[in-house]
Amino acid sequence: MSQFRTFILALVASFGLPWLCLIVVPAIKYQALQPLTYDKDADGIEGQYPQAPINRQGQLVYAREGCAQCHTQMIRPTQLALDGWRKGWGQDQEARPATPVRSNTLLDYLGEPYAYLGVQRNGPDLANYGWRAPSREEIHQMLFAPKSRHDWSNMPSFAHLYQVRLAQGPVSDKALKLPKKFKVKEGYEVIPTPEAENLVNYLLSLKKDYPVPGESAAVAAAPAADAAKK
Ligand code: HEC
């Protein structure tokens, strides 16, 4: 009997503890997040955190279309300081000063009713997509016909977020400029629906690497320290 009791206790411990630590505690912490303001003296920045919140209307489309099945929005901490492997994931884009990409913290999802961490990383992580995104037009083109941008793309098309309509009068400036192979019927044009516009606004607002209040001094100081070294 005592062996049975040990068995049950071990079972509860091996499933219960991870459940508590990985699900219950983070969920309680997430729900308790409060709006934050930067402290000018400590952080060296003024204003609210995050500096630009994500677009909520677009997030609903992101949720409904199941984008999170293939895309994560979570950069894990690197062990052994192997920062090199995630080059280009954050603000370190060609046109921008090189800022080290930081891993995400719970605070990056502040104000979002649900954190779209993602189920699988089949496509690229989108946590900082706003920094590397091409033009709106190109994002629309990719969502309508992913293979028109890379012929190897295995992302599904979201053509149902676009309206294919008879072109009347002058060509609308919203009409997608698709490559020849992906053009719709002669005399028709492809126009993004308001939902597609919201989704693109959301993708452009994904910049989950703003300095975190309280930790930002270190982050903000890093590029300055780099500059001083040069
Ligand atoms: C079945 C998996 C799958 C689903 C669902 C999916 N994607 Fe993708 N996505 C991919 C793959 C794979 C790539 C990489 C290939 C490419 O760039 O075309 C990609 C690429 C992208 C990129 C370019 C990323 C970059 O760094 O350049 C964006 C933006 C994107 N997807 C947005 C979305 C949005 C928004 C949705 C939902 C409406 C969505 N995806 C749904 C698989 C998926």
Residues whose N, C-alpha, C, O or C-beta is under 5 A from the ligand:
A	BS01	HEC	E65 G66 C67 C70 N122 G123 P124 P146 H150 S153 N154 M155 P156 F158
